[in-house]
Amino acid sequence: MNRAGVSFRDATAADAAVAVPLIHSSGPAAFEYVFAVPGLGDAQAFLRRAFVDGAGEFGWRNHVVGELDGAVVAVGAGYGGATKWSFTLAAARQILGHYGWRPAAGVIARGLKVESVIPPPAGAMYYLGHLGVAPSLRGQGVGSALVGYLIAARPAGSGGPVILDVAATNPDAQRLYQRLGFAVIGERRSTLANARGQVPDHRRMQWQAPARVVARTG
C-alpha cells in the first residue's frame, strides 16, 4: 500500500477491459494515428488484442495495475532497452494478426514514424510508459504512487537513467513529473497527422535520483 491508498500488482489478461482505456489515455492522439484503420477499428481494438495476447510492449505481462477498493484505477509499464527486438517481433505478429497483410504495412510504417518523436528505450535506460490513471482520481496522488512504484520496481542492478516522454500538450502531466524529480532533457517536434490523430510534440524527461546523505563522523 502507499499514501494514495492504492495497491499495485502485475497485470493479468483479465484486466483488459479497464486497463486498455487507461493505456490509450496515456497518448490517445499517437495511438489513433498509428493503429486506427477505417473499417478495421480504432486504436483500442488493437490495444485490447495485444494486451490479452500478453507479449510485447502492449501485452499484459509488460504492465502493472493499481487497485483501489478492488477496482483497477491505474496502469503503467517500466522496461529497458533489452526489450527492443522481442517487443518488435511481438508487435509485428500482433499487427499482422489483427489487420492482415496489406493494412499492416501502413500501421508498421506509421509506428516507425512515431518513433522519431517518441523513441523506444535503448541501452541501460529504464523507460516508463503507458501511464494512465482513472479520470475521477487524477490529482489525488495515484499518478505519483504509480511512478514511485515503477521506479522502485526497477530490476536489481539497473543503474541506467529513468526516462519518460510527455506530450507538450499535457502541461499537467509535465508538472506532476517535475514534482517527482524529473527534468526535461529534450524536445522532439512532430508533423505527424492523419484523419485519425495528430501526434503532438513530445518532451523527454529524466529522473534525478535524490542525493544520498552521508553522515559525518568524528
C-alpha positions as semicolon CSV with decimal commas, in nm:
position;residue;x (nm);y (nm);z (nm)
1;M;0,000;0,000;0,000
2;N;0,100;0,365;-0,024
3;R;-0,010;0,711;0,079
4;A;-0,263;0,725;-0,206
5;G;-0,434;0,412;-0,075
6;V;-0,360;0,222;-0,396
7;S;-0,204;-0,125;-0,406
8;F;-0,008;-0,242;-0,709
9;R;0,026;-0,583;-0,871
10;D;0,128;-0,739;-1,200
11;A;-0,142;-0,709;-1,463
12;T;-0,332;-1,009;-1,599
13;A;-0,526;-1,064;-1,920
14;A;-0,848;-1,027;-1,717
15;D;-0,763;-0,658;-1,660
16;A;-0,806;-0,569;-2,029
17;A;-1,150;-0,407;-2,005
18;V;-1,025;-0,139;-1,764
19;A;-0,652;-0,131;-1,836
20;V;-0,672;-0,079;-2,214
21;P;-0,869;0,250;-2,198
22;L;-0,621;0,377;-1,938
23;I;-0,326;0,280;-2,160
24;H;-0,496;0,456;-2,451
25;S;-0,543;0,768;-2,238
26;S;-0,165;0,797;-2,197
27;G;-0,129;0,903;-2,562
28;P;-0,461;0,893;-2,749
29;A;-0,354;1,102;-3,047
30;A;-0,044;0,895;-3,117
31;F;-0,229;0,567;-3,067
32;E;-0,508;0,669;-3,306
33;Y;-0,257;0,798;-3,562
34;V;-0,081;0,461;-3,570
35;F;-0,348;0,199;-3,503
36;A;-0,684;0,333;-3,620
37;V;-0,772;0,191;-3,961
38;P;-1,108;0,267;-4,127
39;G;-1,322;-0,044;-4,139
40;L;-1,091;-0,232;-3,901
41;G;-1,149;-0,047;-3,578
42;D;-0,993;0,219;-3,361
43;A;-0,668;0,201;-3,166
44;Q;-0,829;0,046;-2,861
45;A;-0,942;-0,252;-3,065
46;F;-0,579;-0,332;-3,147
47;L;-0,453;-0,248;-2,798
48;R;-0,709;-0,485;-2,648
49;R;-0,595;-0,771;-2,871
50;A;-0,228;-0,703;-2,793
51;F;-0,291;-0,670;-2,419
52;V;-0,477;-1,001;-2,399
53;D;-0,208;-1,167;-2,612
54;G;0,032;-1,084;-2,332
55;A;0,356;-1,042;-2,526
56;G;0,546;-0,729;-2,619
57;E;0,515;-0,363;-2,531
58;F;0,135;-0,365;-2,514
59;G;0,087;-0,708;-2,355
60;W;-0,035;-0,760;-2,000
61;R;0,300;-0,912;-1,899
62;N;0,463;-0,571;-1,950
63;H;0,222;-0,386;-1,720
64;V;0,130;-0,331;-1,360
65;V;-0,208;-0,212;-1,239
66;G;-0,309;-0,013;-0,935
67;E;-0,619;-0,112;-0,741
68;L;-0,836;0,089;-0,504
69;D;-1,112;-0,093;-0,315
70;G;-1,070;-0,388;-0,552
71;A;-1,110;-0,184;-0,872
72;V;-0,833;-0,115;-1,125
73;V;-0,768;0,261;-1,129
74;A;-0,418;0,291;-1,278
75;V;-0,185;0,119;-1,520
76;G;0,174;0,161;-1,629
77;A;0,484;-0,011;-1,758
78;G;0,856;0,003;-1,692
79;Y;1,103;-0,161;-1,931
80;G;1,454;-0,130;-2,070
81;G;1,648;-0,125;-2,394
82;A;1,698;-0,501;-2,390
83;T;1,331;-0,544;-2,486
84;K;1,377;-0,386;-2,830
85;W;1,383;-0,693;-3,051
86;S;1,136;-0,906;-2,855
87;F;0,891;-0,617;-2,849
88;T;0,941;-0,551;-3,222
89;L;0,873;-0,914;-3,312
90;A;0,567;-0,931;-3,086
91;A;0,425;-0,608;-3,230
92;A;0,475;-0,729;-3,589
93;R;0,297;-1,055;-3,513
94;Q;0,010;-0,880;-3,335
95;I;-0,032;-0,620;-3,609
96;L;-0,034;-0,880;-3,886
97;G;-0,282;-1,092;-3,694
98;H;-0,515;-0,801;-3,626
99;Y;-0,511;-0,614;-3,959
100;G;-0,394;-0,859;-4,224
101;W;-0,101;-0,809;-4,459
102;R;-0,196;-0,501;-4,662
103;P;-0,323;-0,271;-4,381
104;A;-0,045;-0,395;-4,151
105;A;0,220;-0,237;-4,372
106;G;0,072;0,107;-4,317
107;V;0,036;0,054;-3,941
108;I;0,400;-0,053;-3,911
109;A;0,516;0,243;-4,123
110;R;0,325;0,489;-3,904
111;G;0,462;0,326;-3,591
112;L;0,817;0,374;-3,715
113;K;0,744;0,740;-3,787
114;V;0,617;0,792;-3,431
115;E;0,946;0,651;-3,302
116;S;1,115;0,962;-3,441
117;V;0,909;1,164;-3,190
118;I;0,887;0,909;-2,906
119;P;1,197;0,689;-2,937
120;P;1,193;0,347;-2,769
121;P;1,436;0,286;-2,482
122;A;1,796;0,199;-2,563
123;G;2,093;0,066;-2,372
124;A;2,069;0,078;-1,993
125;M;1,774;0,319;-1,997
126;Y;1,472;0,228;-1,783
127;Y;1,164;0,365;-1,955
128;L;0,825;0,445;-1,800
129;G;0,534;0,428;-2,042
130;H;0,158;0,384;-2,078
131;L;0,098;0,573;-1,753
132;G;-0,278;0,605;-1,706
133;V;-0,499;0,696;-1,408
134;A;-0,878;0,685;-1,387
135;P;-1,008;1,038;-1,464
136;S;-1,204;1,059;-1,138
137;L;-0,884;1,005;-0,936
138;R;-0,642;1,234;-1,116
139;G;-0,476;1,490;-0,893
140;Q;-0,519;1,271;-0,584
141;G;-0,174;1,114;-0,564
142;V;-0,243;0,799;-0,765
143;G;-0,014;0,901;-1,052
144;S;0,265;0,984;-0,807
145;A;0,222;0,647;-0,641
146;L;0,230;0,469;-0,977
147;V;0,552;0,636;-1,089
148;G;0,711;0,574;-0,750
149;Y;0,616;0,206;-0,763
150;L;0,760;0,161;-1,112
151;I;1,087;0,332;-1,017
152;A;1,118;0,116;-0,707
153;A;1,045;-0,196;-0,915
154;R;1,345;-0,150;-1,144
155;P;1,541;-0,472;-1,195
156;A;1,822;-0,528;-0,948
157;G;2,143;-0,373;-1,076
158;S;1,964;-0,134;-1,309
159;G;2,181;0,173;-1,295
160;G;2,073;0,349;-1,613
161;P;1,866;0,666;-1,632
162;V;1,490;0,657;-1,569
163;I;1,319;0,818;-1,869
164;L;0,967;0,905;-1,980
165;D;0,810;1,112;-2,255
166;V;0,528;1,361;-2,212
167;A;0,323;1,540;-2,476
168;A;0,387;1,912;-2,496
169;T;0,009;1,949;-2,496
170;N;-0,013;1,792;-2,147
171;P;0,133;2,050;-1,905
172;D;-0,046;1,898;-1,605
173;A;0,141;1,569;-1,652
174;Q;0,470;1,752;-1,700
175;R;0,421;1,943;-1,375
176;L;0,349;1,616;-1,194
177;Y;0,667;1,455;-1,326
178;Q;0,869;1,762;-1,234
179;R;0,740;1,741;-0,877
180;L;0,854;1,379;-0,871
181;G;1,209;1,474;-0,969
182;F;1,201;1,453;-1,349
183;A;1,360;1,725;-1,564
184;V;1,314;1,796;-1,934
185;I;1,625;1,695;-2,127
186;G;1,499;1,741;-2,483
187;E;1,203;1,804;-2,709
188;R;1,111;1,648;-3,042
189;R;0,888;1,829;-3,288
190;S;0,611;1,643;-3,468
191;T;0,447;1,699;-3,805
192;L;0,271;1,361;-3,798
193;A;-0,103;1,376;-3,860
194;N;-0,378;1,197;-4,043
195;A;-0,757;1,187;-4,027
196;R;-0,748;0,979;-3,707
197;G;-0,494;1,166;-3,498
198;Q;-0,226;1,433;-3,479
199;V;0,086;1,340;-3,284
200;P;0,192;1,634;-3,064
201;D;0,547;1,742;-2,990
202;H;0,696;1,539;-2,705
203;R;0,939;1,626;-2,427
204;R;1,178;1,368;-2,289
205;M;1,223;1,379;-1,913
206;Q;1,484;1,214;-1,691
207;W;1,451;1,132;-1,323
208;Q;1,715;1,264;-1,090
209;A;1,765;1,023;-0,800
210;P;1,772;1,200;-0,463
211;A;2,125;1,267;-0,344
212;R;2,243;1,035;-0,069
213;V;2,303;1,193;0,267
214;V;2,637;1,086;0,411
215;A;2,650;1,107;0,789
216;R;2,953;1,279;0,932
217;T;3,164;1,102;1,190
218;G;3,403;1,229;1,450
